[in-house]
Each structure stands twice: as C-alpha cells, then as structure tokens.
Amino acid sequence: MRPVFVTFTFDRDGKLLNGADVETAVLMAEGLGVDAVGFNCGLGPDLVARLLPRARRVTDLPLIANPNAGLPVEKDGKTVFTTGPEEFADYMLDVYREGGAVLGGCCGTNPDYIRLVAERTKGLKPMPLHAVSEIKNTEGEEAKIIIADDAEAAANESTISPAYKNNKKEKYSSITAVAGYGAPVYFGKTPVLIGERINPTGKPLLKEALRNGDMDYVCRLGLEQLDNGAHILDVNAGLPGLNETETLCNAVTALQAITPVPLEIDTSNYEAMEKALRLYNGKPLLNSVNGKQESMDNVFPLAKKYGAAVVGLCLDENGIPDTAEGRLAVAEKIIKTAAQYGIKTKDILIDPLALTVSTDSRNPAIDLAVIKALKAKGIHTVMGVSNISFGLPNRDAVNSAFFAMSLAAGLSSAIMNPQSGRMLEAYHAYCALSGADEGCKEFVARYADAPQHNTAVKVSEYTLYDAIVKGLVEQSGIATKKLLEEQKAPLEVINQFIIPALNTVGEGFGKKTLFLPQLLMAADAAKAAFDEIKKQMQGSAAQNNTATASAGGNASGADASPGDTIVLAVVKGDIHDIGKNIVKVLWENYGYHVVDLGKDVPAESVVEAVEKHHAKLVGLTALMTTTVAAMEDTIQALRRKTNTKILVGGAVMTQEYADTIGADGYAPDAVAAVDYANQLFKGNVE
Ligand code: B1M
C-alpha cells in the first residue's frame, strides 16, 4: 500500500475555510488513516512553526510542513514573497524543533530554498513526538534536544537524545478526542456531557417529528441541549416502521448544518451506521459496539474506515455480567479485538452499563468499580447515567446523585439530559470541587444569578402550623402576619394553628419522636407567632375595645371598669407560659389591669401581689401533672390571707381537678377566662 500524505491550508488563526481548526483537521485525517499530516501553502514558516504544536497535541503521526516563502505582497504590480532563502531555512529549523518531520516549501520557494533547508537540517532525525514540547532552543549551529522523561540521557547528548530512538509516543497518542467541523472535544480532565435527547424512545413529539421528516424539530432539540451545556449530541433515529438509515442520515446532515459540535452516531443498524459515518464531517463518536463477536466484526471495520472513536458496551454473548470483573473482562476483549482491526485504545470508550438500582442494589457499585478500574488504566468511559433510576420516583434526584458519584469515580463522559437542572448542578458542582473548573469560574458564571429557590420558595410554602412544628421562628412570624393580613381573627389563628401545632409537638415529645431541642424551637416559633398576634390585638384594642369579640371569641364584650385588677401567674415549678400570655392579652383587651407575675411563681409572691393590688381575681396556670400540687398550695395560701376569687387553667387542668383543689372557677381556654372575669366584675359570680 502506498503511504498517503495529507496537508491543509490554514489561515493565520489555524482555521480551515469551513471553520475547522488545526486539531480537528488533523484528528479527522488521522482517523481516516493517513500516514502523515500537516501544513501546506497559505502561511510562511514562522506561522507554521507556531501552529505545529497544535497538530502535535492530537496526533503521533509524522508532521509535514510545506510553508510559503512568507506571506505574498504586491510590489510594482507583481506578487512577491517576503522571506528569502536564508531566513526561510532558519525558520524551518524552528519548524523542525516544533515537530516538523517532512519539510518542504510551497509558493514563493524554489530549489535554493529547499537546498538550504536540507543543509541546515542535515543529520537531524525526526523529533520524538512526545518530547517536542521540552525542546530548548540552542545558540550553537545544531539543535540540541532535551527530553524531559529521559533527562539524564539528554544531558549527555548534544544533538539527538538516545531516547529519540525509543520514540515513546504514548504521551501524545493517548489523547482521546472527537470532532465535528469546529473545535474537538477531548476526553480527559473535564468530564464530557453528551446530550441524550435526540432519541425517540419514550418521546412522542420526537417520534412524530422523525416520522414527518421534521428536521427543524430535531435541530431545535439539539440546540436546546447545546445551550444548556452539552458538548456532544447523541443522535438516534431507531423507530419501528421508519427507514432508519435515511432518517439518521437526514438528522446528522441537518444537525451538522447548524452546529459544528461533534455528534454521537447512535445505532445498531450497520447500514445506517456506515451511511451516517460516511457523510459525517469530522471525527465521529460511534455508539456502539459490544463484546459479541458479530458486533465487533461489523462495527470495527466501519470505525477503522471512517476514523471514529467507538463506545464499547460491557455485554457479550452471555449478556451483561453481574460483577465488575465480568464487565472488565468484556471491556478488555473489546479493546483487544479493536487493536486487531488497527483501532487504538485511545479511540475506545467503555460503557460499564448502568442498570437500575431498583432491581438490584449492587448495580451502582458495579458501575463505579468498573469506572475506577478503567480510569486507573487510562481508559476513558461513558455511561447513560439515568438508567440507574428506572422504576423509581423522583428520578432526577437519584440520577444526579449517581452522576456525582460516577464523576468522582472517574467517569469521563455521560450520556445525560442537559435539560435537567439537577444533573447540570451536580456536574458543575463536581467540576468546581474537583478542580476541573479552575477558580470555580464556570460555576459562578452559571449560577451567580440563580434564585435562592430553596429558601425563597419554601418561605411562602410553610404554613403557620408547619413552621411551629418544625421550629422555624422567622417563618412562624411571617406566616402569622400573612394570616392576619388575610383577615383571619387572632383567636382563630391561635386555635386553628398555634395550639394544634403545639399539641402535635407535645405528642411527639410524649412519644419520644421529638426531643427537647425541637420542643424549645417549637415554643420559640409559637412565641414569634404570638408576638405578631399581640401586636395586632394591642393595636386594635387601642382603637376599639371590642376587637376581641369581633375576633371570633364568645366573650360578652363587656368592658372592665378602671381599677379592675387581676393578678396572673404560672405556678411554682412550671415555666409553660404561652397559654398564660394569651389569657393576659385577652384580659387586657377587655380593659382589665393585669398584674402579670410571670412563670414559676411561688405561692407567697401571688399572695403578696393580691394584697398589694387589692385584686378581686387571681388567675393561675399549670401545665404539668407535677405542678398541680403547687397550684393547690397557692390556692391554700391565698385562702388563708385573702378572699380573692381564683380562676385556674392550663392543659393539665379540668373542671373536676379545679373543684378538687378548691378553685372558684376553671376556664378551658382564654375566651372562657374573659367570660369568667366579665361575669365576676359585673357581680354575677357568687
Ligand atoms: Co413542656 N411539657 N416541658 N415545654 N410542653 C408539656 C406540657 C408536656 C405535656 C409535653 C409532653 O410530654 N407531651 C409535658 C408535661 C407532662 C406532664 O404533665 N407531666 C411537658 C414537659 C415534660 C416538659 C419538660 C419537663 C421537658 C423537659 O425539660 N424534660 C419541661 C418542663 C419545664 C418546667 O415547666 N419546669 C418542658 C419545657 C417546655 C418548653 C420550655 C420547651 C416549652 C414551654 C415554653 C413556654 O411556655 N414559654 C414547652 C412546651 C411548648 C410544651 C407543649 C408542647 C406546649 C405547651 C403550650 O404552650 N401549649 C406541651 C404539650 C402540650 O400542651 N400539647 C408541653 C399551647 C398553649 C396555648 O396551651 O398552655 O394549655 P395552654 O393554654 C391554653 C389553655 O390551657 C388555656 O388557655 C390557653 C389558650 O387556649 N389556659 C388558661 C392556660 N392557662 C390558663 C389560665 C386561665 C385560663 C385558661 O386562667 C387563669
């Protein structure tokens, strides 16, 4: 077979006329099996020397450089070239140092130029590709080469390092990349996103579009994914009753007309595969081959012929192995067989195959183990991440968590839905955390303006009941304010939200499903709610003393006379004062002068206050079975020294209990406490 040399004409930015860059052109040529690749015409040797490293980055093929004698200019009506033979030959030494292996000249050069280049480079052998970037320029007549990974040898070497003879190419030949006709996409440091949406399975609208030949829809679907950050688009047109070859080719053509990004040709139909590969512009990604002999025998010749990188699925004639070792064995078989077809390992990406966790909880771990093992060997991977969640609810949550785990294990690329915000968040957060997104620049650019949805949405969603049960103090205040603004009466808010919420918390505390910190937070939240209510009640009381009656209570609405004083306290040993505070506000609303002694109040203090204020009524609260005794003690102390009336209340209290301990009255709630006071001060209580 005769060797094939391919040279391209790039502009000074390293672009072909169709927009493909140096790397893309070289990758495509290499993929198609050329024996040497490089530059021809258009540029002078200085510019070619500058662009050569870009070619060298992606291939280990010998590089050709046939530059012009500089850039042409017009002089006296004639086109002349600006670089003379000496200067040209000097520059060609630079070209050689940058990796040029086959040197010549194009427009403006003549045999004098070529002769001088031959003289200057006499005795030099083609540069070892892996070491070129380490070359140090020399001031002597001949180039000296220093090879980084064989520095000792290089130090003793004046012209060519012995390491050159070994020509360790791996450093460059291990770069895995695919391309459309724009810039290539590399598999390596930053994980690659492959948009999965152009696949009719489970997508009725796309099915319809493919059936109708509506390529506009397909293109929009592609663009949407790219806008969301996909690097490559998977294209699948497998639909029963449809001519897959024709449809796939139409889709590839339509997409390549609007976007230069690489496509993943996704089919198991060999005819469709070959036709699509043939018309594809660039170095394609082919999805897929598997470990079955029949698959490899059909797919590898096509991949080799059209220079595709291929996705190798970890399954073979025996199905999908249910161990990581089994899948790695299939991967090895695929890679070895590919090599027999002349396909390099760098052009194989292994898919460990995500199987749903809902049928076997070992499945994710198998994938992660395969990814890790392959990563350790420098083999790139790709995976359809969302398969992990089939059969589960809230799939996005499972998918994004698995995606992050896979990336951490070393997954090189994922076939995923770029329209899923969660998947993208997982991806960009991973890139920021792993250092792939240096300085978190991409992350900040994407999410700097993101709404703080977690808090913003939830704030308005929390009801007062939930806010108290969950102990959210601020939310509790906000929710209460909102209810009051919606014209909910304060007592309704207390009875319908605050008390039921505290009861729920109390029940939980009793059953030991909630604990003291939660009890405290719930109490604080209830207090915040109550503070709002107090503000509103005090405000309206100032305007209209009948506010509480209209607030939904069954109070009589009778006003107190000046000097109608009530002493109020939570008894000794008890600090539950929320209920007591409600009673206080209501009494004050009705114009009573309330002397509030607070909580945990000894009997003597209550007696003292009654005597001091000549109070006709004392209100006592107790909430615990253990503090009922203190309430009884307080009553007895009052009886000994005063003839005040005593009203008791609190969750632990009942009418029967109240009678037993000698109280004059019992009120099950705050409104009943107002009723009692009104009756008493009107003289209706014996
Ligand atoms: Co405590 N706590 N708590 N607690 N706490 C209860 C009372 C409890 C029933 C919870 C449970 O275990 N299920 C339980 C008592 C069990 C028992 O009887 N032995 C209990 C316990 C055990 C405790 C601690 C011992 C916990 C601990 O530390 N291990 C500890 C005790 C501290 C102490 O007092 N020495 C304690 C602490 C606390 C917090 C500090 C965290 C907090 C109180 C904060 C505060 O008040 N500033 C608290 C809370 C919030 C509760 C629950 C969950 C709610 C009480 C409440 O405010 N309810 C409670 C369980 C429950 O009751 N579901 C519980 C809402 C309030 C509006 O109702 O006070 O009944 P209430 O008032 C009503 C009516 O009763 C009436 O009107 C009000 C409005 O309609 N009313 C009167 C009240 N006083 C009145 C007076 C009147 C007339 C009507 O005339 C004068």
Boltz pocket constraint, residues with backbone or C-beta under 6 A from the ligand:
constraints:
  - pocket:
      binder: B
      contacts: [[A, 498], [A, 499], [A, 502], [A, 503], [A, 504], [A, 505], [A, 506], [A, 507], [A, 509], [A, 510], [A, 516], [A, 519], [A, 520], [A, 522], [A, 523], [A, 573], [A, 574], [A, 575], [A, 576], [A, 577], [A, 578], [A, 579], [A, 580], [A, 582], [A, 583], [A, 618], [A, 619], [A, 620], [A, 621], [A, 622], [A, 623], [A, 624], [A, 625], [A, 626], [A, 647], [A, 648], [A, 649], [A, 650], [A, 651], [A, 652], [A, 667], [A, 668], [A, 669], [A, 670], [A, 673]]
      max_distance: 6.0
